[in-house]
Amino acid sequence: MNTHNTDLAQELERGKTGLIHDPREGDTSKITLVKAKGSLVWDDKGREYLDCTSQAWSNSLGANDDRVVEAAIAQLRDITHARPNFNTIPLLQLTARLQKLSPGDLNRIGYCLHGSLAVEMALKLAFKNRPGAQNVIVMQDSYHGRSLVTMAASWPHPTNPFAALQPRCFTRVPHPDSYRPRMGMDLETETQLCLSLLEDTITKGVDGSVAALIIEPILGNGGHIMVGKSYLQGLREICTKHGIILIFDEIQSCFGRTGAMFAADYYDVVPDIMTFGKGISGGFPLAGIMASDRLEGFASGEDALTFGQFPVSMAAAVATIDAIIADDLCGKARALGDYATQRLHEMSDRRKLIGDIRGPGLFVSIELVKDRTTKAPSPRAAAEVYRRGVEKGVLFGESRYAGLGNLIKVKPPLDCSHAQMAHALDVLDEVLGSIEADGIA
């Protein structure tokens, strides 16, 4: 190794010791990525991996899509930054694109750079339009981010050192779960029970009025749970009845991941506000909200971020949206997702660790259980699937927070090839077999 390479290696090792975020418990070999293309990534040791995480589901297109990269480079040559007092061409182009795609009357668009702030923007707009309201209703298994506000809106954290800093306006309500229904109910019966409990909470369970109800149409980090169309329709009716702002948090489900452009389209239920992020901009940071024309917007100074209108991300987003439409990636996500879930159902005949299989589209996951009768979660098996998958060159997604996760996610970019998906599922089958052979549950 020459002197330059030696110095670089030493610098990288020194850099690892300076990171304030602790590594995952037990993980002594966190991968350092140096290159990405399509559904593949490479580490600093030259090893290639099939990325079934889409880098936190942010690559709707495969990584470093040429159209996105060229759009970003072209924008870099023109202007890289403009404060929110000014418009830019990509800002106006992107807004026009989103207006054409938005469900219903969600034609007012706001921007920021990550999902947590998009959720906060949505909540701010809801409170502005519900003066005097004091409460927000969230789901028991919801996940809305890791800012102070959005952590408070998410499922309970086992040890939370930030509670003193967080708002107390959030009330959690139960939601239907087809895999673990209450008292053995069928999904529709449990749906009606949960809707009844929600209305009781609105009228009897909180002090003061409710500004908003926020829900992920498919509960992401809380288990990839599909609450069902009738439940979302019921939420829409209840929120309309009580004048409550209905917010869909689509940070994870937007821009083709479900096989539709938005989960709101998939379910045919239109909220009052919808957050978006992750898959919008080909890996560049961007998020925001779409709001109903009926809502009053922000006044000057109520919502402004220095880098909230990053022109490079917006140019990348325009290119990403155009490519999703031109390549029919919604259709491809449906087809590849159908193939994946079919393979997983076949796999479950052999692999008893698989308790449930979830979709839709490329929102694909399996829940691992110690026993199919008790449905006791197996986070240990999930951790082993991730570890052994890495050894075999496939990066599977895993719910990691606080060791609670027993979910394995198979969510590559929407333009992942059939052969690549088949390989990922072959590896998953092999890994599950080895874990069961080792008696791990």
C-alpha positions in Angstrom: 0.0 0.0 0.0 1.5 3.4 -1.0 1.7 6.3 1.4 -1.4 8.0 0.1 -3.5 4.9 0.6 -2.0 4.3 4.1 -2.8 7.9 5.1 -6.4 7.6 3.8 -7.0 4.3 5.6 -5.7 5.8 8.9 -7.9 8.9 8.3 -11.0 6.7 7.8 -10.4 4.7 10.9 -9.9 7.9 12.9 -13.1 9.2 11.4 -15.1 6.2 12.6 -14.1 6.9 16.2 -15.3 10.5 15.9 -18.9 9.7 15.0 -21.4 10.7 17.7 -23.9 8.1 16.7 -23.2 4.7 18.3 -22.9 1.8 15.9 -25.6 -0.8 15.9 -25.2 -3.0 18.9 -22.9 -5.9 18.2 -22.0 -4.4 14.8 -18.2 -4.1 14.6 -18.0 -3.9 10.8 -20.3 -1.2 9.5 -20.0 -1.1 5.8 -18.3 1.9 4.2 -19.9 2.5 0.8 -17.9 4.0 -2.0 -20.0 3.5 -5.2 -23.6 2.8 -6.2 -25.3 2.1 -9.5 -28.7 0.7 -10.2 -29.6 -1.9 -7.5 -25.9 -2.4 -6.6 -23.6 -0.8 -4.1 -19.8 -1.4 -3.5 -17.8 -1.0 -0.3 -14.3 0.2 0.3 -13.0 -3.3 0.1 -14.4 -3.8 -3.4 -17.2 -6.1 -2.4 -20.5 -5.8 -4.3 -24.0 -6.0 -2.7 -27.5 -6.2 -4.1 -29.2 -3.4 -2.2 -32.7 -4.4 -1.1 -33.0 -1.3 1.1 -32.8 1.3 -1.7 -30.8 3.2 0.9 -33.7 3.8 3.2 -36.2 3.4 0.3 -34.9 6.6 -1.2 -33.8 5.3 -4.6 -37.1 4.8 -6.5 -34.9 4.8 -9.6 -31.7 2.8 -9.3 -28.8 4.6 -7.6 -27.0 7.2 -9.7 -29.5 7.1 -12.6 -27.8 9.0 -15.5 -30.8 11.2 -16.1 -30.9 12.3 -12.4 -27.1 12.8 -12.3 -27.1 14.9 -15.4 -30.0 17.1 -14.2 -28.2 17.7 -10.9 -24.9 18.5 -12.6 -26.6 20.9 -15.0 -28.2 22.7 -12.1 -24.9 22.8 -10.2 -23.5 24.9 -13.0 -26.3 27.4 -12.8 -27.2 28.0 -9.2 -26.7 25.7 -6.1 -28.5 27.8 -3.5 -31.3 30.3 -3.2 -32.9 31.5 0.0 -36.7 31.0 0.3 -37.4 34.7 -0.6 -36.7 33.8 -4.2 -38.1 31.4 -6.8 -35.9 29.2 -9.0 -36.7 27.4 -12.2 -36.5 23.9 -10.7 -38.7 25.0 -7.8 -41.5 26.1 -10.1 -41.0 23.2 -12.5 -41.2 20.6 -9.7 -44.3 22.3 -8.1 -46.0 22.2 -11.5 -45.1 18.5 -11.9 -46.4 17.6 -8.4 -49.7 19.5 -9.0 -50.3 17.3 -12.0 -49.7 14.1 -10.0 -51.3 15.1 -6.7 -54.4 13.2 -5.5 -57.6 15.2 -5.3 -57.2 18.9 -4.6 -53.7 18.6 -2.9 -52.3 21.4 -5.1 -50.5 23.5 -2.5 -46.9 22.3 -2.2 -44.3 23.0 0.5 -40.7 21.8 0.7 -37.9 20.9 3.2 -35.0 18.5 3.1 -36.1 15.5 5.2 -39.2 13.6 6.3 -39.3 14.6 9.9 -39.5 18.3 9.0 -42.2 17.5 6.4 -44.3 16.0 9.2 -43.7 19.0 11.4 -44.7 21.3 8.5 -47.9 19.3 8.0 -48.7 19.5 11.7 -48.0 23.3 11.8 -50.4 23.8 8.9 -53.0 21.7 10.6 -52.8 23.8 13.8 -52.9 27.0 11.8 -56.2 25.8 10.2 -57.7 24.6 13.5 -57.1 27.6 15.8 -57.5 26.7 19.4 -57.1 23.0 18.9 -54.8 21.3 21.3 -54.4 17.6 20.3 -53.2 15.3 17.5 -54.2 11.7 17.2 -51.6 9.1 16.0 -51.6 5.4 15.6 -50.1 3.1 18.3 -47.5 1.6 15.8 -46.8 4.8 13.9 -43.4 6.1 12.9 -43.1 9.7 11.8 -39.4 10.6 12.3 -36.7 11.3 14.8 -36.9 15.0 15.4 -38.1 15.9 18.9 -41.7 16.4 17.7 -41.9 13.4 15.4 -40.4 11.1 18.0 -43.2 12.1 20.3 -45.7 11.3 17.5 -44.2 7.9 16.9 -44.6 4.6 18.8 -43.4 4.6 22.4 -39.6 4.6 22.8 -38.5 2.1 25.5 -36.0 4.5 26.9 -36.6 8.1 26.0 -34.1 10.7 27.4 -35.8 13.5 25.4 -39.3 13.4 26.9 -38.9 16.7 28.8 -38.3 18.5 25.5 -41.2 16.9 23.6 -44.8 18.2 23.2 -47.6 16.4 25.0 -50.3 16.9 22.4 -50.2 13.4 20.9 -52.8 10.7 21.8 -52.3 7.2 20.4 -55.2 5.1 19.3 -55.3 1.4 18.2 -55.5 0.4 14.5 -56.6 -2.9 12.8 -54.0 -5.5 12.2 -55.0 -8.5 10.0 -52.1 -10.6 11.3 -52.7 -10.0 15.0 -56.4 -9.1 15.3 -57.9 -8.4 18.7 -59.8 -11.3 20.2 -59.6 -13.3 16.9 -61.8 -10.8 15.1 -62.0 -10.7 11.3 -60.4 -7.6 9.7 -63.7 -5.8 9.1 -65.0 -6.3 12.6 -61.8 -5.1 14.1 -61.8 -2.1 11.7 -65.2 -1.0 12.9 -64.1 -1.5 16.5 -61.0 0.7 16.0 -63.1 3.4 14.2 -65.5 3.4 17.1 -62.7 3.7 19.6 -61.3 6.6 17.6 -64.5 8.5 17.7 -64.8 7.9 21.4 -61.3 9.3 21.8 -62.2 12.4 19.8 -65.3 13.1 21.9 -64.4 11.7 25.3 -60.7 10.9 25.4 -58.9 14.2 25.1 -59.2 17.7 26.7 -60.0 20.2 24.0 -60.4 19.8 20.3 -58.3 17.8 17.9 -56.3 19.6 15.2 -55.2 16.6 13.1 -55.1 12.9 12.8 -51.9 11.6 11.1 -51.4 8.1 9.8 -49.0 6.2 7.5 -51.4 4.6 5.0 -49.1 1.6 5.4 -47.4 1.6 8.8 -43.7 1.5 7.9 -41.2 1.0 10.8 -44.1 -0.1 13.0 -44.4 -3.4 11.0 -45.4 -2.7 7.4 -49.0 -3.1 8.5 -51.8 -2.5 5.9 -54.7 -1.0 7.9 -57.0 -1.5 4.9 -59.1 0.7 2.6 -62.3 0.6 4.8 -60.3 1.8 7.8 -58.8 4.7 5.8 -62.3 5.5 4.4 -63.6 5.5 7.9 -60.9 7.9 9.1 -61.8 10.2 6.2 -65.5 10.2 7.2 -64.7 10.8 10.9 -62.3 13.6 10.3 -64.7 15.3 7.9 -67.5 14.9 10.5 -65.5 16.5 13.3 -63.6 19.1 11.2 -60.2 17.4 11.8 -57.3 17.7 9.4 -56.5 14.2 8.0 -52.7 13.8 7.3 -51.3 10.9 5.3 -47.6 10.5 6.1 -46.3 9.1 2.7 -42.6 9.6 3.3 -42.1 5.8 2.7 -45.0 5.0 0.4 -44.8 7.8 -2.2 -43.6 7.8 -5.8 -44.4 4.3 -6.9 -43.3 2.1 -4.0 -46.8 0.6 -3.6 -47.3 0.2 -7.3 -49.2 3.4 -7.4 -47.7 6.9 -7.5 -49.1 7.5 -3.9 -50.7 5.2 -1.4 -53.6 7.7 -1.5 -54.1 6.6 -5.1 -53.7 2.9 -4.2 -56.5 3.2 -1.6 -58.5 5.9 -3.4 -58.7 8.0 -0.2 -57.7 11.7 -0.3 -56.3 13.3 2.9 -56.2 17.0 3.6 -52.4 17.1 3.8 -49.9 14.5 2.6 -46.2 14.4 3.3 -43.7 13.1 0.7 -40.0 12.4 0.7 -37.4 9.6 0.2 -38.1 8.4 -3.3 -38.9 11.8 -4.9 -35.4 12.9 -5.9 -33.2 9.9 -6.9 -31.1 10.0 -3.7 -30.8 13.8 -3.2 -32.3 15.2 0.0 -35.9 16.5 -0.5 -39.2 16.2 1.2 -42.3 18.3 1.7 -46.1 18.4 1.8 -49.1 18.6 -0.5 -52.1 20.4 1.0 -55.7 20.9 0.0 -56.7 24.1 -1.8 -59.2 24.6 1.0 -56.6 25.1 3.6 -55.0 28.5 4.5 -51.3 28.5 3.7 -48.4 29.9 5.7 -47.9 33.5 6.2 -44.4 35.1 5.9 -42.0 33.7 8.5 -44.2 30.9 9.7 -42.4 28.2 7.7 -39.0 29.0 6.1 -35.7 27.1 5.9 -32.5 28.4 4.6 -31.9 25.3 2.5 -35.5 24.3 2.2 -35.6 24.9 -1.6 -32.3 23.3 -2.6 -32.3 23.8 -6.4 -30.0 20.7 -7.1 -32.4 18.4 -5.3 -35.3 19.9 -7.1 -33.8 19.5 -10.5 -33.0 15.9 -9.6 -36.6 15.4 -8.5 -38.0 16.7 -11.8 -35.8 14.2 -13.6 -36.8 11.4 -11.2 -40.5 12.0 -11.6 -40.2 12.2 -15.4 -38.2 8.9 -15.4 -40.7 7.1 -13.1 -43.5 8.0 -15.5 -41.5 7.3 -18.7 -40.3 3.9 -17.5 -43.7 3.0 -16.0 -42.0 2.1 -12.7 -45.4 2.0 -10.9 -46.4 -0.9 -13.2 -42.9 -2.5 -12.8 -43.3 -2.3 -9.0 -46.6 -4.0 -9.1 -45.3 -6.8 -11.4 -42.1 -7.3 -9.4 -43.9 -7.1 -6.1 -46.4 -9.8 -7.2 -43.5 -12.0 -8.2 -41.7 -11.5 -4.9 -44.8 -12.2 -2.7 -45.6 -15.3 -4.8 -42.1 -16.6 -4.2 -42.3 -15.7 -0.5 -45.6 -17.6 -0.1 -44.0 -20.7 -1.7 -40.9 -20.2 0.5 -43.1 -20.1 3.6 -44.2 -23.7 3.0 -40.6 -24.7 3.8 -39.4 -21.9 6.1 -41.4 -21.9 9.4 -39.8 -18.7 10.6 -42.0 -16.8 8.1 -45.1 -15.8 9.9 -46.6 -13.3 7.5 -45.9 -11.8 4.1 -46.7 -8.2 3.3 -47.0 -5.8 0.3 -48.2 -4.1 -1.8 -46.0 -3.4 -4.8 -42.4 -3.2 -3.7 -43.4 -2.5 -0.2 -42.4 -6.1 0.4 -41.6 -7.6 3.8 -41.9 -10.8 5.9 -42.5 -11.0 9.7 -40.3 -13.6 11.4 -41.8 -15.5 14.3 -40.6 -18.1 16.8 -43.8 -20.0 16.4 -46.6 -19.6 13.9 -49.3 -20.5 16.5 -48.2 -18.0 19.2 -46.8 -15.5 16.6 -44.1 -14.6 19.1 -41.7 -12.2 17.2 -38.2 -13.3 16.5 -35.9 -10.3 16.3 -32.9 -12.6 16.8 -33.7 -14.4 13.5 -34.2 -11.1 11.8 -30.7 -9.9 12.9 -29.2 -13.1 11.6 -31.0 -12.7 8.2 -29.4 -9.3 7.9 -25.9 -10.5 9.0 -25.9 -13.6 6.8 -27.3 -11.7 3.9 -24.4 -9.3 4.1 -22.0 -12.2 4.0 -23.7 -13.4 0.8 -23.8 -10.0 -0.9 -27.4 -9.0 -0.3 -28.5 -6.1 1.9 -31.9 -6.8 3.4 -33.9 -4.1 5.3 -34.5 -4.7 9.0 -36.5 -2.9 11.7 -33.6 -2.1 14.0 -34.8 0.5 16.6 -34.2 -0.7 20.2 -34.0 -4.3 19.0 -37.8 -4.4 18.6 -37.7 -5.4 14.9 -38.6 -8.9 13.6 -39.3 -7.6 10.1 -37.2 -8.3 7.0 -37.8 -5.9 4.1 -37.1 -6.7 0.5 -37.5 -3.2 -1.1 -35.0 -2.7 -3.9 -35.2 0.2 -6.4 -38.4 0.1 -8.5 -36.3 -0.7 -11.6 -34.6 -3.7 -10.1 -34.4 -6.5 -12.6 -36.3 -9.7 -12.4 -33.0 -11.6 -12.2 -31.8 -9.5 -9.3 -35.0 -10.0 -7.3 -34.9 -13.7 -8.0 -31.3 -13.7 -6.7 -32.3 -11.8 -3.5 -35.1 -14.3 -2.8 -32.8 -17.2 -3.4 -30.3 -15.8 -0.9 -33.2 -15.1 1.6 -34.4 -18.7 1.2 -30.9 -20.1 1.8 -30.2 -17.8 4.8 -33.6 -18.7 6.4 -32.8 -22.4 5.9 -29.4 -22.0 7.6 -30.9 -20.1 10.5 -33.5 -22.8 11.1 -30.9 -25.5 10.8 -28.8 -23.8 13.5 -31.9 -23.8 15.8 -32.2 -20.0 16.0 -35.6 -18.6 16.7 
